[in-house]
């Protein structure tokens, strides 16, 4: 039995993971390149990310995985804007693939 079934909660859908993490990515991107983040934000609103934005998002989520069994002392701070598990990364990559992106 998986943890979601055991606790009575449901595993989030790929869309739900995207809805939770993409705004965090956009906010972080805005601190580095406001113009690119604004373009990606418009793409996100229409759910039509460009290949460049999709690649950036896939790379970002991979770099932000915080919930692993082996990074307790070396991983990102637990108070980061969003917790990102390996399952979240996989779900976001699936979401991108389902929208036609090669990740």
Secondary structure as the mmCIF struct_conf table of DSSP 4:
data_model
#
loop_
_struct_conf.conf_type_id
_struct_conf.id
_struct_conf.beg_label_comp_id
_struct_conf.beg_label_asym_id
_struct_conf.beg_label_seq_id
_struct_conf.end_label_comp_id
_struct_conf.end_label_asym_id
_struct_conf.end_label_seq_id
HELX_RH_AL_P HELX_RH_AL_P1 UNK A 3 UNK A 7
TURN_TY1_P TURN_TY1_P1 UNK A 8 UNK A 8
HELX_LH_PP_P HELX_LH_PP_P1 UNK A 11 UNK A 13
HELX_RH_AL_P HELX_RH_AL_P2 UNK A 14 UNK A 32
HELX_RH_AL_P HELX_RH_AL_P3 UNK A 34 UNK A 45
TURN_TY1_P TURN_TY1_P2 UNK A 46 UNK A 47
HELX_RH_AL_P HELX_RH_AL_P4 UNK A 51 UNK A 63
TURN_TY1_P TURN_TY1_P3 UNK A 64 UNK A 64
STRN STRN1 UNK A 67 UNK A 67
TURN_TY1_P TURN_TY1_P4 UNK A 69 UNK A 70
TURN_TY1_P TURN_TY1_P5 UNK A 72 UNK A 74
BEND BEND1 UNK A 75 UNK A 75
TURN_TY1_P TURN_TY1_P6 UNK A 78 UNK A 79
BEND BEND2 UNK A 80 UNK A 82
STRN STRN2 UNK A 85 UNK A 85
HELX_RH_AL_P HELX_RH_AL_P5 UNK A 86 UNK A 98
TURN_TY1_P TURN_TY1_P7 UNK A 99 UNK A 100
#
